[in-house]
Structures are given as structure tokens and as C-alpha cells.
Amino acid sequence: MIEVLQAAREVQDFLEQREWSFAFIGGIAVNRWGRARMTNDVDLCLFTDFGDEASFIDPLLENFIPRRADTKEFALLNRVVLLATKKKFGVDISLGAFDFERSAILRSSSFRFPEEVELLTVSAEDLVVFKAFAGRPQDWFDVEGIFNRQLTSLDMNLIRQELAPLCDLKESPETLDQLERLWHLCQDQDA
């Protein structure tokens, strides 16, 4: 895990030097708020807004290793820059532009991991929103781990408030239903 944290620190240093707004959202943040788990890559959200993405992508491509021949084109189309560090750790940078992403980054905070690496991660609530919105099986497993570990401290009203418009945009109201079922299941198990 130390190698992944060091890779994340390398990316964070690069972004901080440019005073870009970002926060880690993937397995690194899950290790802070949920179940400890192994992760082989670094996932983060970089706020670019809409329209000027290339001014962020180009410097990233100059300083990190592209993982695709068409990395820039892929990033402009899919809003994800797929890179690697010099030590070959994968880095997935989501290009944020929605109000939720801006707010999540503003609510983020530094956390010192046991390996003495301090990283900026999203809040537990925002991580739940990112994970529920992505909706893959691993994401729901991560949400359950966050619920179990942060059960008494989570602001579920904030989670619902942030996730609902994203589900409307994605036309996936079932995501909110699944979130509520999992929340109540974790509460029942804790009782």
C-alpha cells in the first residue's frame, strides 16, 4: 500500500504546485473512511469545469505517462485522463465540472495515513455519493464498508441531497432506492 500512497503523493504534489482543485476519491479514500482494502491505482477528481479541459490535460501528459495512445482524445470525450506514474502506478483523473464535484473538493480534507503520507481525500459523505453514482458491485461493497464504519457520524441528508440530482441526470432513481436499502440494512445490523 505504501507504494500506491507514494504515487498518490507524487500526483498531489504536481497538482498542488499548480494550485489546481482536486481530491482523492477511490480506494485511497475508501481506506480512510471504510474497510481497509488493497488498491493498485490512484483515483481522483480534478475540477476543470467545462470548456478548458485541454489546459489541464496537456500538462498532465507532459509530466506523467499516458496509458493509451489516444489519451488526450479519450479524456476529452470521456472526462477521464488515464495516466501512470514513473513507477508505473495507474492514475485515473476524473475531470470534474458539476456543482457536486466542486462542492466535494471544497469539503475535502487532509488525512495522514499510517505510512506518514498525507493526502487530500473527499469526505465520507461525498465518497458515498461518488461510489453510489458509479454503482459497480465493488462500489456498493465500498459504500457498505463506509456505512458500517461511519454509521453514527454520516450526514445522510447531505448524501441524499447531493446524489438525487445526479441520479436524475443519469435517469437512475433505483440508485437512491439501493442506497436506502443498504443504509437501513447497516443500521439494522448495528442495532
Secondary structure, DSSP 8 states (H G I E B T S, - for coil): -HHHHHHHHHHHHHHHHTT--EEE-SHHHHHHHS-----SEEEEEEE--SS-THHHHHHHHHHSEESSTTHHHHHHHHSEEEEE-TT--EEEEEEE-SHHHHHHHHH-EEEE-TTS-EEEE--HHHHHHHHHHH--HHHHHHHHHHHHHHTTT--HHHHHHHHHHHHHHHT-HHHHHHHHHHHHHHHHHH-
